[in-house]
Amino acid sequence: MLGEVERLLINFKTLEEFKKFKEYGIQELSMLEDLQHNMIENNSESPFFGIYYGNSLVARMSLYQVDQKYDYYFDPKQDYLELWKLEVLENYRHKGFGKKLVDFAKSFGLPIKTNARINSQGFWEKMGFQPANYDMERDLGQNPFIWMPDGVDEKVSEE
C-alpha cells in the first residue's frame, strides 16, 4: 500500500532522511544551516513533498510555483509548477511512488516543467510529459520536459 503524498516538515529528522537521496545538495544544506540558527521550524512552508513507507521517507520531490511573468514555456502565459529533485530510493523503485508524486503535482491543474536527468526521459514520457522544443537562450543546456493540462499549449518561440 502506497503512503500518501505529504508536505515534508523541515526539521532535523527530515534533513537526516534527505541524506539518503543522491540529489541531496545545496538546497538542503542551506535549510540545515537555517535550522541550526533556529530560523525555520516544522511550520515553515517546505517546497518538498514526499511519501513515507513505514517510518522511512522513500520518495520525494520539490515543487515550486513560478509566476506567469517568468513563463517562457506555455501558451497562454500563466503560473506553472517547476518540479525538481524527484527521486525514489533504489529499493522502492518501480512500485508507483514516482507516479504518485507526479500525479500529486498534476492535481494542482497547472502546467509543469521539469528537467529530465539522463536516463529518466522514458519515465517522464510515460507520465505524459514531452520534451520542450529546445531554446538555446532559455534552456541553457538543460533538458526541459513539460506537461500541459487541457487548454494549454507549448509556447512557440518567436523566430
Contacts in CASP RR format, 6 or more apart in sequence:
PFRMAT RR
TARGET T0000
AUTHOR 0000-0000-0000
METHOD contacts of the structure
MODEL  1
MLGEVERLLINFKTLEEFKKFKEYGIQELSMLEDLQHNMIENNSESPFFG
IYYGNSLVARMSLYQVDQKYDYYFDPKQDYLELWKLEVLENYRHKGFGKK
LVDFAKSFGLPIKTNARINSQGFWEKMGFQPANYDMERDLGQNPFIWMPD
GVDEKVSEE
2 51 0 8 1.000
2 95 0 8 1.000
2 96 0 8 1.000
2 97 0 8 1.000
2 100 0 8 1.000
3 51 0 8 1.000
3 52 0 8 1.000
3 53 0 8 1.000
3 100 0 8 1.000
4 51 0 8 1.000
5 49 0 8 1.000
5 50 0 8 1.000
5 51 0 8 1.000
5 100 0 8 1.000
5 101 0 8 1.000
5 104 0 8 1.000
6 49 0 8 1.000
6 50 0 8 1.000
6 51 0 8 1.000
6 52 0 8 1.000
7 45 0 8 1.000
7 46 0 8 1.000
7 48 0 8 1.000
7 49 0 8 1.000
8 14 0 8 1.000
8 46 0 8 1.000
8 48 0 8 1.000
8 49 0 8 1.000
8 50 0 8 1.000
8 57 0 8 1.000
8 60 0 8 1.000
9 42 0 8 1.000
9 46 0 8 1.000
10 31 0 8 1.000
10 34 0 8 1.000
10 35 0 8 1.000
10 40 0 8 1.000
10 41 0 8 1.000
10 42 0 8 1.000
10 44 0 8 1.000
10 46 0 8 1.000
10 48 0 8 1.000
11 35 0 8 1.000
11 41 0 8 1.000
11 42 0 8 1.000
12 35 0 8 1.000
14 46 0 8 1.000
14 48 0 8 1.000
14 57 0 8 1.000
15 28 0 8 1.000
15 31 0 8 1.000
15 32 0 8 1.000
15 35 0 8 1.000
17 56 0 8 1.000
17 57 0 8 1.000
18 24 0 8 1.000
18 28 0 8 1.000
18 57 0 8 1.000
18 60 0 8 1.000
20 57 0 8 1.000
20 89 0 8 1.000
21 60 0 8 1.000
21 85 0 8 1.000
21 87 0 8 1.000
21 89 0 8 1.000
22 87 0 8 1.000
23 85 0 8 1.000
23 87 0 8 1.000
27 62 0 8 1.000
27 85 0 8 1.000
31 40 0 8 1.000
34 40 0 8 1.000
47 62 0 8 1.000
47 63 0 8 1.000
47 64 0 8 1.000
48 60 0 8 1.000
48 61 0 8 1.000
48 62 0 8 1.000
48 63 0 8 1.000
48 85 0 8 1.000
49 60 0 8 1.000
49 61 0 8 1.000
49 62 0 8 1.000
49 63 0 8 1.000
49 101 0 8 1.000
49 104 0 8 1.000
50 57 0 8 1.000
50 59 0 8 1.000
50 60 0 8 1.000
50 61 0 8 1.000
50 101 0 8 1.000
51 57 0 8 1.000
51 58 0 8 1.000
51 59 0 8 1.000
51 60 0 8 1.000
51 97 0 8 1.000
51 100 0 8 1.000
51 101 0 8 1.000
52 58 0 8 1.000
53 92 0 8 1.000
56 89 0 8 1.000
58 88 0 8 1.000
58 89 0 8 1.000
58 91 0 8 1.000
58 92 0 8 1.000
58 97 0 8 1.000
59 87 0 8 1.000
59 88 0 8 1.000
59 89 0 8 1.000
59 92 0 8 1.000
59 97 0 8 1.000
59 98 0 8 1.000
59 100 0 8 1.000
59 101 0 8 1.000
60 85 0 8 1.000
60 86 0 8 1.000
60 87 0 8 1.000
60 101 0 8 1.000
61 83 0 8 1.000
61 84 0 8 1.000
61 85 0 8 1.000
61 86 0 8 1.000
61 87 0 8 1.000
61 101 0 8 1.000
61 105 0 8 1.000
62 83 0 8 1.000
62 84 0 8 1.000
62 85 0 8 1.000
63 81 0 8 1.000
63 82 0 8 1.000
63 83 0 8 1.000
63 84 0 8 1.000
63 105 0 8 1.000
64 81 0 8 1.000
64 82 0 8 1.000
64 84 0 8 1.000
65 79 0 8 1.000
65 80 0 8 1.000
65 81 0 8 1.000
65 82 0 8 1.000
65 110 0 8 1.000
66 79 0 8 1.000
66 80 0 8 1.000
66 81 0 8 1.000
66 82 0 8 1.000
66 113 0 8 1.000
67 79 0 8 1.000
68 77 0 8 1.000
68 78 0 8 1.000
68 79 0 8 1.000
68 80 0 8 1.000
69 77 0 8 1.000
71 77 0 8 1.000
71 78 0 8 1.000
71 79 0 8 1.000
71 80 0 8 1.000
71 155 0 8 1.000
72 135 0 8 1.000
72 138 0 8 1.000
72 155 0 8 1.000
73 80 0 8 1.000
73 111 0 8 1.000
73 113 0 8 1.000
73 132 0 8 1.000
73 144 0 8 1.000
73 146 0 8 1.000
73 154 0 8 1.000
73 155 0 8 1.000
74 80 0 8 1.000
74 111 0 8 1.000
74 146 0 8 1.000
74 148 0 8 1.000
74 152 0 8 1.000
74 153 0 8 1.000
74 154 0 8 1.000
74 155 0 8 1.000
75 152 0 8 1.000
75 153 0 8 1.000
75 154 0 8 1.000
75 155 0 8 1.000
75 156 0 8 1.000
76 152 0 8 1.000
77 155 0 8 1.000
78 110 0 8 1.000
78 111 0 8 1.000
78 152 0 8 1.000
79 110 0 8 1.000
80 110 0 8 1.000
80 111 0 8 1.000
80 112 0 8 1.000
80 113 0 8 1.000
81 105 0 8 1.000
81 108 0 8 1.000
81 110 0 8 1.000
81 111 0 8 1.000
81 112 0 8 1.000
81 113 0 8 1.000
82 112 0 8 1.000
82 113 0 8 1.000
82 114 0 8 1.000
83 102 0 8 1.000
83 105 0 8 1.000
83 112 0 8 1.000
83 113 0 8 1.000
83 114 0 8 1.000
84 114 0 8 1.000
84 115 0 8 1.000
86 98 0 8 1.000
86 101 0 8 1.000
86 102 0 8 1.000
86 114 0 8 1.000
88 95 0 8 1.000
88 97 0 8 1.000
88 98 0 8 1.000
98 123 0 8 1.000
99 127 0 8 1.000
102 127 0 8 1.000
105 112 0 8 1.000
106 112 0 8 1.000
106 147 0 8 1.000
106 149 0 8 1.000
109 149 0 8 1.000
110 149 0 8 1.000
111 146 0 8 1.000
111 147 0 8 1.000
111 148 0 8 1.000
111 149 0 8 1.000
111 152 0 8 1.000
112 129 0 8 1.000
112 146 0 8 1.000
112 147 0 8 1.000
113 132 0 8 1.000
113 144 0 8 1.000
113 145 0 8 1.000
113 146 0 8 1.000
114 124 0 8 1.000
114 129 0 8 1.000
114 144 0 8 1.000
114 145 0 8 1.000
114 146 0 8 1.000
115 142 0 8 1.000
115 143 0 8 1.000
115 144 0 8 1.000
115 145 0 8 1.000
116 123 0 8 1.000
116 124 0 8 1.000
116 129 0 8 1.000
116 131 0 8 1.000
116 143 0 8 1.000
116 144 0 8 1.000
116 145 0 8 1.000
117 143 0 8 1.000
121 131 0 8 1.000
121 143 0 8 1.000
121 145 0 8 1.000
124 145 0 8 1.000
125 145 0 8 1.000
127 147 0 8 1.000
128 147 0 8 1.000
129 145 0 8 1.000
129 146 0 8 1.000
129 147 0 8 1.000
130 145 0 8 1.000
130 146 0 8 1.000
130 147 0 8 1.000
130 154 0 8 1.000
131 143 0 8 1.000
131 144 0 8 1.000
131 145 0 8 1.000
132 139 0 8 1.000
132 144 0 8 1.000
132 145 0 8 1.000
132 146 0 8 1.000
132 154 0 8 1.000
133 154 0 8 1.000
133 156 0 8 1.000
133 157 0 8 1.000
135 157 0 8 1.000
138 157 0 8 1.000
146 154 0 8 1.000
148 154 0 8 1.000
END
